[in-house]
Every structure is written in structure tokens, then in C-alpha cells.
């Protein structure tokens, strides 16, 4: 996809989000960035989190930054530990490609995933697009999800998330570790499929 496929307004927003990610110092800064990204990809909801990975599985939730997912959903998701069966989390415990939820569910939509899928649907969270990057230095994966009540996500939106995911992930890792904006880790070295 060429730069010609994006409007000037989209390109300005993309550059502003990238710049904001470089200056991001707090959870509130990151929340503002994921909400801007949500609007750019026409989603209703945005959330991100950092999780420790062990043996291609999530072993621990390190941090969560809720853009605007319903609080009831987040409370249930965390208290019932639905993240262990969540198909998006399971996907990003193994891969680092921006992906539509529909495609993820084709591979991870088994009975283990059903409680997380049903909980989300109960709050109008039915379709989405996500990205994740594994950072070996921390043995963690950062996951960003943008969702809505219906599937309105296209390749155009996927490309936007692709362009922003590395920058947003750096900000997530940095703010979760309490590092200054210029601090490590350098996740650019670790963008790959596990």
C-alpha cells in the first residue's frame, strides 16, 4: 500500500501519534495515544497491555492501559482471568503480525476461547484488529486491540496499525517499566514472528 492511499489528515495523525509515542512518559499519555489511534482506525474501543510469556503462553499480566473498553468487561476479564483463553492473547503469545480478530478466531476460537469471546460480545465487543510485539529482553509481549460492535476494519486500517504498532509498543514497554521517554529497551530489534 502506497502513501498515496492515505489522506493528508491521516498522514498528519499518524506522524503526530508517532511523535507522541516518542515523548510518552505516563500511562495517561499512552491512553491518549491509543484513543487517537482508535479514532484513526474507526474503532469504538481501545486497550493495550503487557504480558509475560513463558513457553508460548501468557504466564502473567504485567500492565493494562484501558483506553475506553467498558469497565464491567475489564473487571470480568481480569477477575475471571479470561486472558488465559483469549484468542488474541494466545495469538500474540506466538506471533507478531497485525491481524483481524476474525482471522485470529479461525485458529484460536476453540472452547478455551469461548468465555472470553462471550464476555466481550456481552459488552458489544464483537470485532477488532490487534497488533503485538514480543520483547525478549523482558520476556513480555505488548498487545494493542481496537474493537467495535461490528467488523468495519479493512486493509487500510490494518496498514495504519502496522505503521503505529512498533512506536506504541515502545511507549507501552517504557511506561510499564517507568523508564524515561528516551530509555530502552530497543524493541525495533525484536519485531519478528516467534
Secondary structure by P-SEA (a helix, b strand, c coil): cccccccaaaaaaaaaaaaaaaacccaaaaaaaaaaaaaaacccbbbbbbbbbcccccccccbbbbccccaaaaaaaaaaccccccaaaaaaacccccccaaaaaaccccccaaaaaaaaaaaccccccbbbbbbccccbbbbbbbccccccccaaaaaaaaacaaaaaaaaaaaaaccccccccccccccccc
